[in-house]
């Protein structure tokens, strides 16, 4: 009984993780992490007031 529960629990948790990974919006974009970082950095620089 405990063995079946532990196997079932781990499989359900892996299925939830897979479901969440497959439904992420950033999976549809083919942008490198570096380009994404640069875009965020530039957007933050635009939001800062000039001193």
C-alpha positions as semicolon CSV with decimal commas, in nm:
position;residue;x (nm);y (nm);z (nm)
1;X;0,000;0,000;0,000
2;X;0,272;0,249;0,096
3;X;0,479;0,152;-0,207
4;X;0,188;0,216;-0,444
5;X;0,117;0,550;-0,276
6;X;0,477;0,668;-0,300
7;X;0,506;0,564;-0,665
8;X;0,173;0,724;-0,747
9;X;0,263;1,045;-0,564
10;X;0,596;1,085;-0,744
11;X;0,433;1,021;-1,082
12;X;0,158;1,275;-1,014
13;X;0,416;1,535;-0,908
14;X;0,623;1,473;-1,222
15;X;0,308;1,502;-1,436
16;X;0,223;1,836;-1,272
17;X;0,578;1,962;-1,332
18;X;0,564;1,852;-1,697
19;X;0,222;2,016;-1,743
20;X;0,350;2,345;-1,600
21;X;0,665;2,336;-1,814
22;X;0,476;2,270;-2,135
23;X;0,234;2,556;-2,078
24;X;0,493;2,828;-2,022
25;X;0,473;3,127;-2,256
26;X;0,848;3,161;-2,294
27;X;0,871;2,820;-2,463
28;X;0,721;2,974;-2,777
29;X;0,994;3,236;-2,811
30;X;1,332;3,155;-2,956
31;X;1,533;3,425;-2,783
32;X;1,865;3,348;-2,624
33;X;1,895;3,410;-2,249
34;X;2,159;3,676;-2,316
35;X;1,933;3,868;-2,555
36;X;1,648;3,841;-2,306
37;X;1,874;3,979;-2,032
38;X;1,982;4,268;-2,256
39;X;1,620;4,353;-2,336
40;X;1,532;4,362;-1,966
41;X;1,842;4,571;-1,889
42;X;1,754;4,821;-2,161
43;X;1,393;4,842;-2,041
44;X;1,511;4,910;-1,685
45;X;1,751;5,176;-1,812
46;X;1,463;5,350;-1,989
47;X;1,255;5,347;-1,670
48;X;1,524;5,513;-1,459
49;X;1,507;5,890;-1,426
50;X;1,810;6,078;-1,552
51;X;2,013;6,221;-1,266
